[in-house]
Amino acid sequence: MARGINQVILMGRLTRDPETRTTPSGKTVTSFSLAVDRQGQDDQADFFDVTAWEKTGELVAQYLTKGRRALVQGRLRQDSWDDKETGKKRTRVEVVAFDVTFLDGPSGDNGGSQSSSNDSGSKKSDDVVIQDIDDKPIDLSEIPF
């Protein structure tokens, strides 16, 4: 029997500052919400609740704030419970992030990116800046293929 696939990739802006808390077992969990613009509809967006655990969540809480852009990769999780006040069955779908890429630079510009994941050996990438770009046309005979 084929295995199921549960993976989601979202790119949007945080609608609120991340909130971090600690579980009774000592694990940290960070929650935030992401607004994703609908394709071709400038005035409409979809909103997603996101949860990031441990190191990923700690980095999200440290570097992201309301309005910052992020790329979230994770899985969907559905919770259901009985509402204590009304007695009705309630459900909620949230994204459990395993990787969050920060799309805005340190000052909120669109210049940089940083990624955080649950991998214990996270890699740090240095941005390469090309400074000597001229406006000369490209000679197609110099391309080797």
N, CA, C and O atoms as a GROMACS GRO file, in nm:
protein
  580
    1MET      N    1   0.084  -0.118   0.000
    1MET     CA    2   0.000   0.000   0.000
    1MET      C    3   0.088   0.124   0.000
    1MET      O    4   0.191   0.128   0.068
    2ALA      N    5   0.048   0.223  -0.076
    2ALA     CA    6   0.126   0.346  -0.088
    2ALA      C    7   0.119   0.428   0.041
    2ALA      O    8   0.016   0.431   0.109
    3ARG      N    9   0.229   0.492   0.072
    3ARG     CA   10   0.233   0.582   0.188
    3ARG      C   11   0.169   0.714   0.151
    3ARG      O   12   0.175   0.756   0.036
    4GLY      N   13   0.109   0.779   0.248
    4GLY     CA   14   0.049   0.910   0.226
    4GLY      C   15   0.153   1.020   0.229
    4GLY      O   16   0.263   1.002   0.282
    5ILE      N   17   0.118   1.132   0.174
    5ILE     CA   18   0.206   1.249   0.174
    5ILE      C   19   0.132   1.363   0.242
    5ILE      O   20   0.018   1.394   0.209
    6ASN      N   21   0.198   1.426   0.336
    6ASN     CA   22   0.143   1.540   0.407
    6ASN      C   23   0.252   1.646   0.413
    6ASN      O   24   0.332   1.648   0.507
    7GLN      N   25   0.256   1.733   0.314
    7GLN     CA   26   0.357   1.837   0.310
    7GLN      C   27   0.295   1.964   0.255
    7GLN      O   28   0.214   1.961   0.162
    8VAL      N   29   0.333   2.077   0.314
    8VAL     CA   30   0.281   2.206   0.272
    8VAL      C   31   0.396   2.306   0.268
    8VAL      O   32   0.485   2.303   0.353
    9ILE      N   33   0.392   2.395   0.169
    9ILE     CA   34   0.489   2.503   0.157
    9ILE      C   35   0.410   2.633   0.142
    9ILE      O   36   0.328   2.646   0.051
   10LEU      N   37   0.435   2.728   0.230
   10LEU     CA   38   0.364   2.855   0.229
   10LEU      C   39   0.464   2.970   0.232
   10LEU      O   40   0.568   2.961   0.297
   11MET      N   41   0.432   3.077   0.159
   11MET     CA   42   0.514   3.198   0.165
   11MET      C   43   0.420   3.316   0.190
   11MET      O   44   0.326   3.339   0.115
   12GLY      N   45   0.447   3.389   0.296
   12GLY     CA   46   0.361   3.502   0.329
   12GLY      C   47   0.423   3.588   0.436
   12GLY      O   48   0.542   3.582   0.463
   13ARG      N   49   0.337   3.671   0.497
   13ARG     CA   50   0.381   3.763   0.602
   13ARG      C   51   0.319   3.725   0.736
   13ARG      O   52   0.204   3.680   0.741
   14LEU      N   53   0.396   3.743   0.843
   14LEU     CA   54   0.343   3.717   0.976
   14LEU      C   55   0.236   3.819   1.010
   14LEU      O   56   0.254   3.939   0.987
   15THR      N   57   0.125   3.772   1.065
   15THR     CA   58   0.016   3.862   1.102
   15THR      C   59   0.027   3.908   1.246
   15THR      O   60  -0.044   4.000   1.288
   16ARG      N   61   0.115   3.845   1.323
   16ARG     CA   62   0.136   3.884   1.462
   16ARG      C   63   0.276   3.840   1.503
   16ARG      O   64   0.338   3.757   1.436
   17ASP      N   65   0.325   3.895   1.612
   17ASP     CA   66   0.455   3.853   1.663
   17ASP      C   67   0.447   3.709   1.712
   17ASP      O   68   0.343   3.669   1.765
   18PRO      N   69   0.552   3.630   1.695
   18PRO     CA   70   0.552   3.492   1.743
   18PRO      C   71   0.541   3.486   1.895
   18PRO      O   72   0.594   3.572   1.966
   19GLU      N   73   0.471   3.384   1.944
   19GLU     CA   74   0.455   3.362   2.089
   19GLU      C   75   0.520   3.229   2.124
   19GLU      O   76   0.488   3.126   2.066
   20THR      N   77   0.612   3.232   2.220
   20THR     CA   78   0.683   3.111   2.262
   20THR      C   79   0.638   3.069   2.400
   20THR      O   80   0.618   3.152   2.488
   21ARG      N   81   0.623   2.938   2.418
   21ARG     CA   82   0.590   2.883   2.549
   21ARG      C   83   0.666   2.751   2.566
   21ARG      O   84   0.724   2.700   2.470
   22THR      N   85   0.665   2.698   2.686
   22THR     CA   86   0.734   2.573   2.716
   22THR      C   87   0.634   2.469   2.761
   22THR      O   88   0.546   2.498   2.843
   23THR      N   89   0.646   2.348   2.708
   23THR     CA   90   0.555   2.239   2.747
   23THR      C   91   0.597   2.187   2.884
   23THR      O   92   0.708   2.214   2.929
   24PRO      N   93   0.509   2.112   2.952
   24PRO     CA   94   0.546   2.054   3.082
   24PRO      C   95   0.669   1.964   3.075
   24PRO      O   96   0.740   1.948   3.174
   25SER      N   97   0.695   1.905   2.957
   25SER     CA   98   0.813   1.819   2.943
   25SER      C   99   0.940   1.899   2.913
   25SER      O  100   1.048   1.841   2.901
   26GLY      N  101   0.929   2.032   2.899
   26GLY     CA  102   1.045   2.117   2.881
   26GLY      C  103   1.075   2.156   2.737
   26GLY      O  104   1.175   2.224   2.713
   27LYS      N  105   0.994   2.115   2.641
   27LYS     CA  106   1.018   2.152   2.501
   27LYS      C  107   0.958   2.290   2.474
   27LYS      O  108   0.854   2.325   2.528
   28THR      N  109   1.027   2.367   2.390
   28THR     CA  110   0.976   2.499   2.354
   28THR      C  111   0.895   2.488   2.225
   28THR      O  112   0.928   2.411   2.135
   29VAL      N  113   0.788   2.565   2.219
   29VAL     CA  114   0.703   2.568   2.101
   29VAL      C  115   0.667   2.714   2.073
   29VAL      O  116   0.631   2.789   2.164
   30THR      N  117   0.676   2.752   1.947
   30THR     CA  118   0.647   2.890   1.906
   30THR      C  119   0.530   2.888   1.809
   30THR      O  120   0.528   2.807   1.716
   31SER      N  121   0.433   2.976   1.831
   31SER     CA  122   0.316   2.986   1.744
   31SER      C  123   0.313   3.122   1.677
   31SER      O  124   0.346   3.224   1.738
   32PHE      N  125   0.272   3.123   1.550
   32PHE     CA  126   0.253   3.247   1.477
   32PHE      C  127   0.152   3.222   1.367
   32PHE      O  128   0.113   3.109   1.342
   33SER      N  129   0.111   3.328   1.302
   33SER     CA  130   0.012   3.318   1.195
   33SER      C  131   0.071   3.380   1.069
   33SER      O  132   0.143   3.480   1.074
   34LEU      N  133   0.038   3.320   0.955
   34LEU     CA  134   0.092   3.363   0.828
   34LEU      C  135  -0.020   3.400   0.733
   34LEU      O  136  -0.116   3.324   0.718
   35ALA      N  137  -0.011   3.517   0.669
   35ALA     CA  138  -0.107   3.560   0.568
   35ALA      C  139  -0.044   3.537   0.431
   35ALA      O  140   0.065   3.586   0.403
   36VAL      N  141  -0.115   3.460   0.346
   36VAL     CA  142  -0.065   3.429   0.213
   36VAL      C  143  -0.162   3.489   0.112
   36VAL      O  144  -0.280   3.454   0.109
   37ASP      N  145  -0.111   3.581   0.030
   37ASP     CA  146  -0.195   3.645  -0.072
   37ASP      C  147  -0.244   3.541  -0.172
   37ASP      O  148  -0.170   3.451  -0.210
   38ARG      N  149  -0.368   3.554  -0.213
   38ARG     CA  150  -0.423   3.465  -0.315
   38ARG      C  151  -0.372   3.509  -0.451
   38ARG      O  152  -0.363   3.628  -0.480
   39GLN      N  153  -0.339   3.412  -0.534
   39GLN     CA  154  -0.284   3.439  -0.667
   39GLN      C  155  -0.384   3.518  -0.751
   39GLN      O  156  -0.497   3.475  -0.770
   40GLY      N  157  -0.342   3.633  -0.801
   40GLY     CA  158  -0.426   3.713  -0.888
   40GLY      C  159  -0.534   3.794  -0.818
   40GLY      O  160  -0.612   3.863  -0.884
   41GLN      N  161  -0.540   3.788  -0.686
   41GLN     CA  162  -0.640   3.863  -0.611
   41GLN      C  163  -0.568   3.943  -0.503
   41GLN      O  164  -0.540   3.893  -0.394
   42ASP      N  165  -0.537   4.069  -0.536
   42ASP     CA  166  -0.455   4.151  -0.448
   42ASP      C  167  -0.517   4.180  -0.313
   42ASP      O  168  -0.446   4.199  -0.215
   43ASP      N  169  -0.649   4.183  -0.306
   43ASP     CA  170  -0.713   4.224  -0.182
   43ASP      C  171  -0.758   4.106  -0.096
   43ASP      O  172  -0.826   4.127   0.005
   44GLN      N  173  -0.720   3.983  -0.132
   44GLN     CA  174  -0.763   3.868  -0.053
   44GLN      C  175  -0.642   3.784  -0.012
   44GLN      O  176  -0.543   3.773  -0.085
   45ALA      N  177  -0.653   3.726   0.106
   45ALA     CA  178  -0.544   3.642   0.157
   45ALA      C  179  -0.603   3.526   0.236
   45ALA      O  180  -0.717   3.532   0.283
   46ASP      N  181  -0.525   3.421   0.249
   46ASP     CA  182  -0.559   3.308   0.334
   46ASP      C  183  -0.468   3.315   0.457
   46ASP      O  184  -0.352   3.354   0.446
   47PHE      N  185  -0.522   3.277   0.573
   47PHE     CA  186  -0.449   3.288   0.698
   47PHE      C  187  -0.428   3.148   0.756
   47PHE      O  188  -0.520   3.066   0.760
   48PHE      N  189  -0.304   3.121   0.801
   48PHE     CA  190  -0.268   2.990   0.851
   48PHE      C  191  -0.200   3.003   0.987
   48PHE      O  192  -0.112   3.087   1.006
   49ASP      N  193  -0.243   2.920   1.081
   49ASP     CA  194  -0.175   2.911   1.210
   49ASP      C  195  -0.057   2.816   1.193
   49ASP      O  196  -0.070   2.708   1.134
   50VAL      N  197   0.060   2.857   1.245
   50VAL     CA  198   0.182   2.779   1.230
   50VAL      C  199   0.242   2.754   1.368
   50VAL      O  200   0.242   2.843   1.453
   51THR      N  201   0.293   2.633   1.389
   51THR     CA  202   0.362   2.596   1.512
   51THR      C  203   0.501   2.547   1.474
   51THR      O  204   0.516   2.464   1.385
   52ALA      N  205   0.602   2.598   1.542
   52ALA     CA  206   0.740   2.554   1.520
   52ALA      C  207   0.798   2.510   1.655
   52ALA      O  208   0.787   2.582   1.754
   53TRP      N  209   0.860   2.394   1.656
   53TRP     CA  210   0.910   2.336   1.781
   53TRP      C  211   1.060   2.357   1.797
   53TRP      O  212   1.134   2.369   1.699
   54GLU      N  213   1.102   2.362   1.920
   54GLU     CA  214   1.240   2.365   1.967
   54GLU      C  215   1.326   2.467   1.892
   54GLU      O  216   1.290   2.585   1.890
   55LYS      N  217   1.439   2.427   1.831
   55LYS     CA  218   1.535   2.522   1.773
   55LYS      C  219   1.471   2.607   1.663
   55LYS      O  220   1.495   2.727   1.656
   56THR      N  221   1.390   2.546   1.578
   56THR     CA  222   1.324   2.623   1.472
   56THR      C  223   1.236   2.731   1.532
   56THR      O  224   1.240   2.846   1.488
   57GLY      N  225   1.157   2.696   1.633
   57GLY     CA  226   1.071   2.793   1.699
   57GLY      C  227   1.148   2.902   1.770
   57GLY      O  228   1.108   3.019   1.768
   58GLU      N  229   1.260   2.866   1.832
   58GLU     CA  230   1.342   2.965   1.900
   58GLU      C  231   1.398   3.067   1.802
   58GLU      O  232   1.401   3.187   1.832
   59LEU      N  233   1.442   3.021   1.685
   59LEU     CA  234   1.494   3.112   1.583
   59LEU      C  235   1.384   3.201   1.526
   59LEU      O  236   1.407   3.319   1.499
   60VAL      N  237   1.266   3.144   1.507
   60VAL     CA  238   1.152   3.224   1.459
   60VAL      C  239   1.122   3.335   1.558
   60VAL      O  240   1.104   3.451   1.518
   61ALA      N  241   1.116   3.301   1.685
   61ALA     CA  242   1.086   3.402   1.788
   61ALA      C  243   1.195   3.508   1.796
   61ALA      O  244   1.167   3.624   1.826
   62GLN      N  245   1.320   3.470   1.769
   62GLN     CA  246   1.430   3.564   1.779
   62GLN      C  247   1.435   3.660   1.660
   62GLN      O  248   1.467   3.777   1.678
   63TYR      N  249   1.405   3.612   1.540
   63TYR     CA  250   1.430   3.692   1.420
   63TYR      C  251   1.305   3.744   1.348
   63TYR      O  252   1.316   3.838   1.270
   64LEU      N  253   1.189   3.686   1.371
   64LEU     CA  254   1.071   3.729   1.297
   64LEU      C  255   0.977   3.810   1.384
   64LEU      O  256   0.963   3.785   1.503
   65THR      N  257   0.914   3.909   1.322
   65THR     CA  258   0.813   3.991   1.389
   65THR      C  259   0.697   4.011   1.292
   65THR      O  260   0.705   3.973   1.175
   66LYS      N  261   0.592   4.070   1.341
   66LYS     CA  262   0.474   4.097   1.259
   66LYS      C  263   0.514   4.173   1.132
   66LYS      O  264   0.590   4.270   1.137
   67GLY      N  265   0.461   4.127   1.017
   67GLY     CA  266   0.488   4.193   0.890
   67GLY      C  267   0.605   4.138   0.813
   67GLY      O  268   0.618   4.166   0.693
   68ARG      N  269   0.693   4.060   0.877
   68ARG     CA  270   0.809   4.005   0.808
   68ARG      C  271   0.767   3.888   0.720
   68ARG      O  272   0.672   3.816   0.752
   69ARG      N  273   0.838   3.870   0.608
   69ARG     CA  274   0.806   3.762   0.516
   69ARG      C  275   0.881   3.635   0.554
   69ARG      O  276   0.995   3.640   0.600
   70ALA      N  277   0.814   3.520   0.534
   70ALA     CA  278   0.876   3.391   0.565
   70ALA      C  279   0.825   3.284   0.470
   70ALA      O  280   0.712   3.291   0.421
   71LEU      N  281   0.910   3.186   0.444
   71LEU     CA  282   0.874   3.067   0.369
   71LEU      C  283   0.870   2.953   0.469
   71LEU      O  284   0.970   2.922   0.532
   72VAL      N  285   0.754   2.889   0.483
   72VAL     CA  286   0.735   2.784   0.582
   72VAL      C  287   0.714   2.651   0.510
   72VAL      O  288   0.630   2.640   0.421
   73GLN      N  289   0.792   2.551   0.550
   73GLN     CA  290   0.773   2.415   0.500
   73GLN      C  291   0.735   2.328   0.620
   73GLN      O  292   0.799   2.334   0.724
   74GLY      N  293   0.632   2.248   0.603
   74GLY     CA  294   0.589   2.166   0.714
   74GLY      C  295   0.481   2.068   0.673
   74GLY      O  296   0.468   2.030   0.557
   75ARG      N  297   0.404   2.027   0.773
   75ARG     CA  298   0.294   1.933   0.750
   75ARG      C  299   0.168   1.986   0.815
   75ARG      O  300   0.175   2.068   0.908
   76LEU      N  301   0.053   1.941   0.767
   76LEU     CA  302  -0.074   1.981   0.827
   76LEU      C  303  -0.109   1.888   0.942
   76LEU      O  304  -0.084   1.767   0.936
   77ARG      N  305  -0.166   1.945   1.047
   77ARG     CA  306  -0.213   1.867   1.160
   77ARG      C  307  -0.351   1.917   1.198
   77ARG      O  308  -0.374   2.037   1.209
   78GLN      N  309  -0.443   1.824   1.219
   78GLN     CA  310  -0.579   1.860   1.256
   78GLN      C  311  -0.603   1.818   1.401
   78GLN      O  312  -0.578   1.704   1.439
   79ASP      N  313  -0.652   1.913   1.481
   79ASP     CA  314  -0.690   1.887   1.620
   79ASP      C  315  -0.842   1.893   1.630
   79ASP      O  316  -0.906   1.970   1.559
   80SER      N  317  -0.899   1.813   1.718
   80SER     CA  318  -1.042   1.823   1.745
   80SER      C  319  -1.064   1.809   1.896
   80SER      O  320  -0.992   1.735   1.963
   81TRP      N  321  -1.163   1.881   1.947
   81TRP     CA  322  -1.194   1.880   2.089
   81TRP      C  323  -1.338   1.922   2.108
   81TRP      O  324  -1.402   1.973   2.017
   82ASP      N  325  -1.388   1.899   2.230
   82ASP     CA  326  -1.522   1.943   2.266
   82ASP      C  327  -1.511   2.077   2.338
   82ASP      O  328  -1.437   2.091   2.435
   83ASP      N  329  -1.586   2.176   2.289
   83ASP     CA  330  -1.586   2.309   2.350
   83ASP      C  331  -1.652   2.299   2.486
   83ASP      O  332  -1.765   2.252   2.498
   84LYS      N  333  -1.582   2.344   2.591
   84LYS     CA  334  -1.634   2.334   2.728
   84LYS      C  335  -1.757   2.422   2.749
   84LYS      O  336  -1.845   2.386   2.827
   85GLU      N  337  -1.763   2.536   2.681
   85GLU     CA  338  -1.874   2.628   2.700
   85GLU      C  339  -2.000   2.584   2.626
   85GLU      O  340  -2.110   2.588   2.682
   86THR      N  341  -1.985   2.543   2.501
   86THR     CA  342  -2.102   2.510   2.420
   86THR      C  343  -2.126   2.360   2.407
   86THR      O  344  -2.236   2.319   2.373
   87GLY      N  345  -2.024   2.279   2.435
   87GLY     CA  346  -2.037   2.136   2.421
   87GLY      C  347  -2.026   2.087   2.277
   87GLY      O  348  -2.036   1.967   2.252
   88LYS      N  349  -2.004   2.177   2.184
   88LYS     CA  350  -1.993   2.140   2.043
   88LYS      C  351  -1.854   2.088   2.011
   88LYS      O  352  -1.755   2.124   2.076
   89LYS      N  353  -1.847   2.003   1.911
   89LYS     CA  354  -1.721   1.952   1.861
   89LYS      C  355  -1.651   2.061   1.781
   89LYS      O  356  -1.712   2.120   1.692
   90ARG      N  357  -1.524   2.089   1.811
   90ARG     CA  358  -1.447   2.192   1.742
   90ARG      C  359  -1.328   2.126   1.674
   90ARG      O  360  -1.275   2.026   1.722
   91THR      N  361  -1.288   2.182   1.561
   91THR     CA  362  -1.169   2.133   1.491
   91THR      C  363  -1.086   2.251   1.446
   91THR      O  364  -1.135   2.363   1.433
   92ARG      N  365  -0.959   2.224   1.422
   92ARG     CA  366  -0.867   2.327   1.375
   92ARG      C  367  -0.755   2.258   1.298
   92ARG      O  368  -0.706   2.153   1.339
   93VAL      N  369  -0.716   2.319   1.188
   93VAL     CA  370  -0.602   2.270   1.110
   93VAL      C  371  -0.489   2.369   1.124
   93VAL      O  372  -0.510   2.489   1.108
   94GLU      N  373  -0.370   2.321   1.154
   94GLU     CA  374  -0.253   2.407   1.166
   94GLU      C  375  -0.136   2.346   1.091
   94GLU      O  376  -0.135   2.227   1.059
   95VAL      N  377  -0.038   2.430   1.064
   95VAL     CA  378   0.084   2.385   0.998
   95VAL      C  379   0.190   2.364   1.106
   95VAL      O  380   0.217   2.454   1.185
   96VAL      N  381   0.249   2.245   1.108
   96VAL     CA  382   0.361   2.218   1.197
   96VAL      C  383   0.487   2.234   1.111
   96VAL      O  384   0.514   2.152   1.023
   97ALA      N  385   0.563   2.340   1.138
   97ALA     CA  386   0.678   2.376   1.054
   97ALA      C  387   0.799   2.292   1.091
   97ALA      O  388   0.830   2.276   1.209
   98PHE      N  389   0.867   2.240   0.990
   98PHE     CA  390   0.997   2.178   1.014
   98PHE      C  391   1.110   2.262   0.957
   98PHE      O  392   1.227   2.236   0.986
   99ASP      N  393   1.077   2.363   0.875
   99ASP     CA  394   1.177   2.455   0.824
   99ASP      C  395   1.112   2.590   0.798
   99ASP      O  396   1.004   2.597   0.740
  100VAL      N  397   1.178   2.697   0.840
  100VAL     CA  398   1.129   2.832   0.816
  100VAL      C  399   1.246   2.912   0.758
  100VAL      O  400   1.353   2.920   0.818
  101THR      N  401   1.222   2.972   0.642
  101THR     CA  402   1.324   3.056   0.578
  101THR      C  403   1.281   3.201   0.593
  101THR      O  404   1.170   3.237   0.556
  102PHE      N  405   1.370   3.283   0.648
  102PHE     CA  406   1.342   3.424   0.668
  102PHE      C  407   1.374   3.497   0.538
  102PHE      O  408   1.488   3.495   0.492
  103LEU      N  409   1.275   3.560   0.478
  103LEU     CA  410   1.291   3.620   0.346
  103LEU      C  411   1.333   3.765   0.349
  103LEU      O  412   1.389   3.814   0.250
  104ASP      N  413   1.310   3.836   0.456
  104ASP     CA  414   1.350   3.976   0.467
  104ASP      C  415   1.487   3.984   0.531
  104ASP      O  416   1.525   3.899   0.612
  105GLY      N  417   1.562   4.089   0.495
  105GLY     CA  418   1.692   4.111   0.555
  105GLY      C  419   1.678   4.157   0.699
  105GLY      O  420   1.567   4.170   0.749
  106PRO      N  421   1.790   4.181   0.765
  106PRO     CA  422   1.786   4.218   0.906
  106PRO      C  423   1.705   4.343   0.937
  106PRO      O  424   1.648   4.355   1.046
  107SER      N  425   1.699   4.437   0.843
  107SER     CA  426   1.626   4.560   0.871
  107SER      C  427   1.486   4.560   0.810
  107SER      O  428   1.421   4.664   0.804
  108GLY      N  429   1.440   4.442   0.764
  108GLY     CA  430   1.308   4.434   0.705
  108GLY      C  431   1.306   4.454   0.556
  108GLY      O  432   1.199   4.454   0.495
  109ASP      N  433   1.425   4.473   0.494
  109ASP     CA  434   1.427   4.488   0.350
  109ASP      C  435   1.419   4.351   0.284
  109ASP      O  436   1.418   4.249   0.352
  110ASN      N  437   1.414   4.349   0.154
  110ASN     CA  438   1.401   4.222   0.082
  110ASN      C  439   1.537   4.165   0.045
  110ASN      O  440   1.546   4.086  -0.049
  111GLY      N  441   1.641   4.203   0.114
  111GLY     CA  442   1.775   4.172   0.069
  111GLY      C  443   1.833   4.040   0.112
  111GLY      O  444   1.926   3.994   0.047
  112GLY      N  445   1.788   3.976   0.215
  112GLY     CA  446   1.857   3.858   0.262
  112GLY      C  447   1.763   3.746   0.297
  112GLY      O  448   1.641   3.761   0.296
  113SER      N  449   1.823   3.633   0.328
  113SER     CA  450   1.742   3.521   0.372
  113SER      C  451   1.823   3.438   0.470
  113SER      O  452   1.945   3.435   0.464
  114GLN      N  453   1.753   3.372   0.558
  114GLN     CA  454   1.815   3.284   0.654
  114GLN      C  455   1.717   3.170   0.676
  114GLN      O  456   1.596   3.191   0.676
  115SER      N  457   1.768   3.051   0.695
  115SER     CA  458   1.682   2.935   0.710
  115SER      C  459   1.706   2.873   0.846
  115SER      O  460   1.818   2.872   0.895
  116SER      N  461   1.600   2.822   0.906
  116SER     CA  462   1.613   2.751   1.032
  116SER      C  463   1.539   2.621   1.019
  116SER      O  464   1.428   2.616   0.965
  117SER      N  465   1.600   2.513   1.070
  117SER     CA  466   1.532   2.385   1.066
  117SER      C  467   1.566   2.309   1.193
  117SER      O  468   1.651   2.353   1.271
  118ASN      N  469   1.502   2.197   1.213
  118ASN     CA  470   1.524   2.118   1.333
  118ASN      C  471   1.653   2.039   1.328
  118ASN      O  472   1.684   1.968   1.424
  119ASP      N  473   1.730   2.047   1.219
  119ASP     CA  474   1.856   1.976   1.211
  119ASP      C  475   1.951   2.031   1.315
  119ASP      O  476   1.961   2.152   1.333
  120SER      N  477   2.022   1.940   1.385
  120SER     CA  478   2.111   1.986   1.489
  120SER      C  479   2.233   2.056   1.431
  120SER      O  480   2.290   2.144   1.496
  121GLY      N  481   2.274   2.019   1.310
  121GLY     CA  482   2.388   2.087   1.249
  121GLY      C  483   2.340   2.187   1.146
  121GLY      O  484   2.356   2.163   1.026
  122SER      N  485   2.284   2.298   1.190
  122SER     CA  486   2.236   2.394   1.091
  122SER      C  487   2.353   2.460   1.023
  122SER      O  488   2.455   2.489   1.086
  123LYS      N  489   2.337   2.484   0.894
  123LYS     CA  490   2.443   2.545   0.818
  123LYS      C  491   2.417   2.692   0.800
  123LYS      O  492   2.303   2.737   0.784
  124LYS      N  493   2.525   2.766   0.803
  124LYS     CA  494   2.513   2.910   0.783
  124LYS      C  495   2.570   2.940   0.646
  124LYS      O  496   2.683   2.901   0.615
  125SER      N  497   2.494   3.008   0.564
  125SER     CA  498   2.542   3.041   0.430
  125SER      C  499   2.576   3.189   0.424
  125SER      O  500   2.503   3.273   0.475
  126ASP      N  501   2.689   3.217   0.359
  126ASP     CA  502   2.730   3.355   0.339
  126ASP      C  503   2.680   3.400   0.204
  126ASP      O  504   2.694   3.328   0.105
  127ASP      N  505   2.622   3.518   0.198
  127ASP     CA  506   2.572   3.572   0.072
  127ASP      C  507   2.690   3.617  -0.014
  127ASP      O  508   2.784   3.680   0.036
  128VAL      N  509   2.683   3.586  -0.142
  128VAL     CA  510   2.785   3.630  -0.236
  128VAL      C  511   2.734   3.756  -0.304
  128VAL      O  512   2.624   3.758  -0.358
  129VAL      N  513   2.815   3.861  -0.301
  129VAL     CA  514   2.776   3.987  -0.361
  129VAL      C  515   2.863   4.008  -0.484
  129VAL      O  516   2.986   4.012  -0.475
  130ILE      N  517   2.799   4.022  -0.600
  130ILE     CA  518   2.872   4.048  -0.724
  130ILE      C  519   2.868   4.198  -0.748
  130ILE      O  520   2.761   4.258  -0.760
  131GLN      N  521   2.986   4.259  -0.754
  131GLN     CA  522   2.992   4.404  -0.764
  131GLN      C  523   3.027   4.454  -0.904
  131GLN      O  524   2.988   4.564  -0.940
  132ASP      N  525   3.101   4.374  -0.983
  132ASP     CA  526   3.147   4.420  -1.114
  132ASP      C  527   3.055   4.368  -1.223
  132ASP      O  528   3.091   4.273  -1.294
  133ILE      N  529   2.939   4.426  -1.239
  133ILE     CA  530   2.847   4.390  -1.345
  133ILE      C  531   2.839   4.506  -1.442
  133ILE      O  532   2.806   4.619  -1.404
  134ASP      N  533   2.872   4.477  -1.569
  134ASP     CA  534   2.862   4.584  -1.667
  134ASP      C  535   2.738   4.560  -1.754
  134ASP      O  536   2.673   4.456  -1.744
  135ASP      N  537   2.709   4.657  -1.837
  135ASP     CA  538   2.589   4.650  -1.920
  135ASP      C  539   2.621   4.612  -2.064
  135ASP      O  540   2.540   4.636  -2.154
  136LYS      N  541   2.738   4.552  -2.088
  136LYS     CA  542   2.774   4.510  -2.224
  136LYS      C  543   2.686   4.394  -2.267
  136LYS      O  544   2.651   4.309  -2.185
  137PRO      N  545   2.649   4.390  -2.396
  137PRO     CA  546   2.570   4.277  -2.444
  137PRO      C  547   2.650   4.148  -2.439
  137PRO      O  548   2.773   4.150  -2.447
  138ILE      N  549   2.581   4.036  -2.426
  138ILE     CA  550   2.644   3.906  -2.417
  138ILE      C  551   2.671   3.854  -2.558
  138ILE      O  552   2.582   3.854  -2.644
  139ASP      N  553   2.795   3.809  -2.582
  139ASP     CA  554   2.831   3.750  -2.710
  139ASP      C  555   2.795   3.602  -2.705
  139ASP      O  556   2.859   3.525  -2.633
  140LEU      N  557   2.694   3.560  -2.779
  140LEU     CA  558   2.646   3.422  -2.774
  140LEU      C  559   2.748   3.321  -2.824
  140LEU      O  560   2.738   3.203  -2.792
  141SER      N  561   2.847   3.365  -2.901
  141SER     CA  562   2.950   3.272  -2.950
  141SER      C  563   3.045   3.229  -2.838
  141SER      O  564   3.118   3.131  -2.853
  142GLU      N  565   3.044   3.300  -2.726
  142GLU     CA  566   3.132   3.266  -2.614
  142GLU      C  567   3.069   3.161  -2.521
  142GLU      O  568   3.137   3.110  -2.432
  143ILE      N  569   2.942   3.129  -2.540
  143ILE     CA  570   2.876   3.029  -2.456
  143ILE      C  571   2.916   2.891  -2.505
  143ILE      O  572   2.902   2.863  -2.624
  144PRO      N  573   2.967   2.802  -2.418
  144PRO     CA  574   3.026   2.675  -2.462
  144PRO      C  575   2.924   2.568  -2.504
  144PRO      O  576   2.967   2.460  -2.544
  145PHE      N  577   2.799   2.590  -2.498
  145PHE     CA  578   2.703   2.485  -2.537
  145PHE      C  579   2.606   2.534  -2.641
  145PHE      O  580   2.519   2.458  -2.684
   0.00000   0.00000   0.00000
